[in-house]
Amino acid sequence: MIKIPRFVEQLIPYKAGKPISELAREKNLTRIVKLASAENPLGSSPKALKAIEEALSGLNRYSDPASYDLVQAIAEKYSVQPNHIICGHGTDSLLAYIVSAFTEEGDEIITCEGTFIGIYVSISKTGRKLIKLPLKDYGFDLDALWNAITEKTSMIYLANPNNPTGTMFSSEQFEAFMTQVPDHIMVILDEAYTDYASEFEDYPNGVRYDYENLVITRTLSKAQGLAGLRIGFAVGPDKVIEALYKVKLPFEPNLLAQQAGIAALDDVEFLQQTIDLNRQSLNMLKENFDRIGIPQVKTHTNFILTLMPTQSDAALFAEECANRGLIVRHVDKFGVPNGIRVNSGTVDETEFAVKVMEEVYQLIMNKGEKKR
Ligand SMILES: Cc1ncc(COP(=O)(O)O)c(C=O)c1O
């Protein structure tokens, strides 16, 4: 009989949000708005869509394993040497490669309780020991991370801004941290929301650093609106990139993704529209959360973390919103048991979301009142 390793037995499969079509069928709803996965409400970069159409006729060919043209485009855009860049099937895929390439059995990886769930999955899959430290004011506690380093530590994961809290650490804090961390410990700096955070003056913008133990990950899933296509890239020292090529599956990103990625990076107009809409929608959300009295955490991304009184209130909030056609994310599995993450939508979607959330929040608060 086939033996399944214990760490695989213990893995909890990823549970994605309910598909829109399933919810519509179940609840007989005519309108559903999904603000649960930090996707781009504007759609995808039109330039990327055009590039996909043009690339369709080449699908009988394998994609370029080195993503030569996409790497050149990234190198030019971010002023990085091409041999310091690798592209993959989204950040998720690259994170898994980084963990498998730079850690061994018995190693410890440190991050915080309350960050991107994908890194927990990538680490658990390898059977490495995951050390999760509490958040401080909903952000990474860099001093605590540094203090938690032992001789078994081989990697530290940071997300800046952080998902699901939306908090950010500054260049000064990051540089102080990097000077303390011994250089045999690999630091992953996940910058999935960089396009939204760049407007903050003290945002570190990781690609400008050249620490020998730093690898940055970025994605085109968010501001470029290509989540369904799967394109991400990592920037790091040439030795790190060489090692990652050894573990990467050869043909990712796929051919369409490579062409779309080049076009999307060039689509400054779509990026600006995305950033402008995000700012407008977030302002609507922030003002309304304050008016309604829903506690929120200051964001630097395209979503806001709101806080319910308890974990069961948060579960009920997500469920009651879904019953009314609004999908938001209860982020208990990320490590914030009472957190609800809501991302920016179109103006119309955001207005709908506010209406639903106000009604549901009042329902939850009234229920709490009755109990007391
Ligand atoms: C911090 C962070 N990293 C990575 C990802 C995943 O990016 P990708 O779609 O490129 O796999 C996400 C997606 O939500 C994220 O929030």
The ligand as a MOL file (V3000), in Angstrom:
LIG
                    3D

  0  0  0     0  0            999 V3000
M  V30 BEGIN CTAB
M  V30 COUNTS 16 16 0 0 0
M  V30 BEGIN ATOM
M  V30 1 C 0.9860 38.9930 -0.1170 0
M  V30 2 C 0.5930 38.1630 -1.2920 0
M  V30 3 N 1.5290 37.4680 -1.9270 0
M  V30 4 C 1.2270 36.7230 -2.9960 0
M  V30 5 C -0.0710 36.6120 -3.4720 0
M  V30 6 C -0.3800 35.6960 -4.6180 0
M  V30 7 O 0.0010 36.2540 -5.8130 0
M  V30 8 P -0.1610 35.4070 -7.1430 0
M  V30 9 O -1.5530 35.6290 -7.6380 0
M  V30 10 O 0.8700 35.9970 -8.0320 0
M  V30 11 O 0.1280 33.9840 -6.8340 0
M  V30 12 C -1.0790 37.3120 -2.8420 0
M  V30 13 C -2.4550 37.1850 -3.3140 0
M  V30 14 O -3.4290 37.4940 -2.7050 0
M  V30 15 C -0.7440 38.1020 -1.7160 0
M  V30 16 O -1.6760 38.7740 -1.0530 0
M  V30 END ATOM
M  V30 BEGIN BOND
M  V30 1 1 1 2
M  V30 2 1 2 3
M  V30 3 2 2 15
M  V30 4 2 3 4
M  V30 5 1 4 5
M  V30 6 1 5 6
M  V30 7 2 5 12
M  V30 8 1 6 7
M  V30 9 1 7 8
M  V30 10 2 8 9
M  V30 11 1 8 10
M  V30 12 1 8 11
M  V30 13 1 12 13
M  V30 14 1 12 15
M  V30 15 2 13 14
M  V30 16 1 15 16
M  V30 END BOND
M  V30 END CTAB
M  END
